[in-house]
Amino acid sequence: MKPFKTLCASMAVAASLLSAAPAGAQDTTKIKFMEVIHSLFYAPLYVAKGQGYFARHGIDFDLLAAQGSDKATAALLGGAADIALVGPETSVYVQTGKSPVKIRLFAGLTATDGSFLMGHEAIDGFDWSQLRGKKILGWREGSSPALFLRAALKKHGLDPDKDVQIVTNIAPAARTGAFMAKTADFGTFFEPDVSVMAATKGYVPLANVGSEVGRIDYTVFAATQTFIAEKPQIVQGFTDALAEAEAWVATASPEEAAKVLEPFFPGVDPAVLQTSFERQRAAGLWKATPVIAPEAISALQDMLIDGGLMRAEDRQPYEALVAPEFAAKAR
C-alpha cells in the first residue's frame, strides 16, 4: 500500500531526528514524543503541558514536529518516538501493512477536521460549487486533511479528481508562502495560520472543512503495542492529563487560553491567539473527552475505502486499531 511504503521510507530519516531522552527527575519519566505538525489546532495538548497536567502525572517530553503523520508514525515504528500525535488513518495503514510492529490509538484530541478553506478575497454568499474548475492547495495524499477535503467536496456534488485540481506536493512549512504566491485559488489551513493570514494579509476563511463532513476523530495519540504493554501507567497518565485539558478548554476564556498558549507560539500576537481559540471552539473542533468511539473508526475506514486508499475487504475491527481502556478510565 502506497501510504505504508511512504512510512517505511521515512523511518530512517525520522529515527535520526531524535536521540535517547535524557534521564528526568527521580519521579518523572521523560518520554520521546512527536506531534504531526505544530498547530494551535492541538491547543488541548499545549494546555495540558502548560498547565502542568502532564508533570502532575510524572510525564515530561519535548515538542518535536514531524511534519506529517507518515513521518510521526515512522518514528513510532522505528523507536524514535514513544507516543505520537497522528491522523487515525495511520493505524489502518500499519495494521494492513507488512510491518511486524503495530500501533494502537489510545486517546483522541480533535473531533473533526480543523482546517479552514481560505480564499484570496471575501466571497459574498460563498458556496462550495464555486470551487468547480479551481485549484486548491491541499495536503499530502492519504493524510487526514486530504481525506476530509475530498469528503467535503463530494458532499457538495464535486468530484475531487475531475472538478477541481488539488495540489498535494507542498511541504507543510512552505504552504502559507506558496498560497500567498498564488499557486492556488483556494487553500486549506490550520490555526494560527488562518487568523494570522486574515489579520495581516487580508486572506479570508470561507468555511471549516470539518463542519461540512461531521464529527470523526481527526488527530489521536498513538503508541506501539509493545510500549502500551510495557508502560501502561505512562499511557494512562498521559490520557488523564489530556482529559483535564479537554475539560479546561471547554470553559476557559479566550484571554486565559491565550496566556497559556503564548509560550508555545512565540511571536504570535495574543489577540490572534484569542481569535484562533474562539474560532476553533465555536466550530466544535476539540473533543470533550479522549474516548475514541467505534463509530468514528468505522466512518474513517469508509472514507479510506471511498478514497481508494484501502480495499473494503481490508476493513479492520475497532479492537485491532484502538486501545480504549485508557480513555475509559480517564479522570
RAVEN-V247029 format. One record per residue. RES is the residue in one small letter. PHI is phi as a letter, one per 40 degrees, with the letter a starting at -180 (999 if undefined). OMEGA is omega in whole degrees, -180 to 180 (NA if undefined). Layout:
RES;PHI;OMEGA / RES;PHI;OMEGA
This chain:
m;999;-174 / k;d;-180 / p;d;-180 / f;c;176 / k;c;177 / t;c;178 / l;c;-177 / c;c;-180 / a;c;-177 / s;c;-171 / m;c;-177 / a;c;179 / v;c;-177 / a;c;-178 / a;c;-179 / s;c;-177 / l;c;-175 / l;b;170 / s;b;-179 / a;d;-180 / a;c;178 / p;c;-179 / a;c;-179 / g;c;177 / a;c;-173 / q;d;-177 / d;b;-179 / t;b;176 / t;b;176 / k;c;180 / i;b;176 / k;c;-173 / f;b;174 / m;b;169 / e;b;-174 / v;c;169 / i;a;176 / h;c;-173 / s;a;176 / l;c;174 / f;d;-178 / y;c;-176 / a;d;-180 / p;d;177 / l;c;-178 / y;c;175 / v;c;-180 / a;c;179 / k;c;-177 / g;c;179 / q;c;177 / g;g;-179 / y;c;178 / f;c;-179 / a;c;180 / r;c;177 / h;c;175 / g;g;-177 / i;b;176 / d;b;177 / f;a;173 / d;c;177 / l;c;177 / l;b;-179 / a;c;-178 / a;c;-176 / q;g;176 / g;i;178 / s;c;179 / d;c;-179 / k;c;178 / a;c;179 / t;c;176 / a;c;178 / a;c;176 / l;c;-176 / l;c;-178 / g;c;178 / g;g;179 / a;c;177 / a;b;175 / d;c;179 / i;b;179 / a;b;172 / l;c;-172 / v;a;169 / g;c;-176 / p;c;179 / e;c;-178 / t;c;179 / s;c;178 / v;c;-180 / y;d;-179 / v;c;-177 / q;c;-179 / t;c;179 / g;c;-173 / k;c;-179 / s;c;177 / p;c;177 / v;c;-180 / k;b;-180 / i;b;175 / r;b;173 / l;c;-178 / f;b;179 / a;a;180 / g;b;180 / l;b;-177 / t;b;-170 / a;c;178 / t;a;-178 / d;c;-180 / g;c;-179 / s;c;179 / f;b;176 / l;c;-177 / m;b;174 / g;b;179 / h;c;179 / e;a;-180 / a;c;176 / i;b;180 / d;c;179 / g;g;-178 / f;d;176 / d;b;-177 / w;c;178 / s;c;179 / q;c;177 / l;c;-177 / r;d;179 / g;g;-177 / k;b;177 / k;b;-177 / i;b;175 / l;c;-178 / g;b;-177 / w;b;-177 / r;d;178 / e;d;179 / g;g;179 / s;c;179 / s;d;-180 / p;c;177 / a;c;179 / l;c;-177 / f;c;177 / l;c;178 / r;d;-180 / a;c;180 / a;c;178 / l;c;-180 / k;c;179 / k;d;-178 / h;b;172 / g;g;180 / l;b;175 / d;c;-177 / p;c;-177 / d;c;-175 / k;b;-172 / d;c;178 / v;b;173 / q;b;-178 / i;b;179 / v;c;-174 / t;b;-171 / n;b;178 / i;c;-180 / a;c;-178 / p;d;-177 / a;c;-176 / a;b;-172 / r;c;-178 / t;c;179 / g;c;180 / a;c;-180 / f;c;179 / m;c;176 / a;c;176 / k;g;173 / t;c;179 / a;a;179 / d;c;180 / f;b;177 / g;a;177 / t;b;-175 / f;b;177 / f;b;173 / e;c;6 / p;c;-179 / d;d;-179 / v;d;-177 / s;c;178 / v;c;-180 / m;c;-180 / a;c;-176 / a;c;-173 / t;b;-176 / k;b;177 / g;g;178 / y;c;-168 / v;b;171 / p;c;-174 / l;b;-178 / a;a;172 / n;c;-176 / v;c;-178 / g;c;180 / s;c;179 / e;c;-174 / v;c;-176 / g;h;-173 / r;c;175 / i;b;-179 / d;d;-168 / y;b;173 / t;b;-171 / v;b;176 / f;c;-176 / a;b;174 / a;a;177 / t;c;176 / q;d;-179 / t;c;-180 / f;c;180 / i;c;-179 / a;c;-176 / e;c;-176 / k;b;-177 / p;c;-180 / q;c;177 / i;c;180 / v;c;179 / q;c;179 / g;c;178 / f;c;-179 / t;c;178 / d;c;180 / a;c;179 / l;c;180 / a;c;178 / e;c;-178 / a;c;179 / e;c;176 / a;c;-178 / w;c;-177 / v;c;-180 / a;c;-174 / t;b;-177 / a;c;175 / s;c;177 / p;d;179 / e;c;177 / e;c;-178 / a;c;-179 / a;c;180 / k;c;180 / v;c;-174 / l;c;-174 / e;d;180 / p;c;-179 / f;c;180 / f;b;-178 / p;d;179 / g;g;178 / v;c;-179 / d;d;178 / p;d;178 / a;c;177 / v;c;178 / l;c;178 / q;c;180 / t;c;179 / s;c;-179 / f;c;-179 / e;c;-178 / r;c;-177 / q;c;179 / r;c;179 / a;c;179 / a;c;179 / g;g;-173 / l;c;-176 / w;c;179 / k;c;178 / a;c;177 / t;a;-179 / p;c;-179 / v;c;175 / i;b;-173 / a;c;176 / p;d;-179 / e;c;180 / a;c;180 / i;c;177 / s;c;179 / a;c;177 / l;c;-179 / q;c;173 / d;d;180 / m;c;180 / l;c;179 / i;c;-180 / d;c;180 / g;c;178 / g;g;-178 / l;c;172 / m;a;179 / r;c;-179 / a;d;-179 / e;c;178 / d;c;179 / r;d;-175 / q;b;176 / p;c;-179 / y;d;-175 / e;c;180 / a;c;-175 / l;b;-171 / v;b;169 / a;b;-169 / p;c;-171 / e;c;-177 / f;c;178 / a;c;179 / a;c;-178 / k;c;-173 / a;d;-178 / r;b;NA
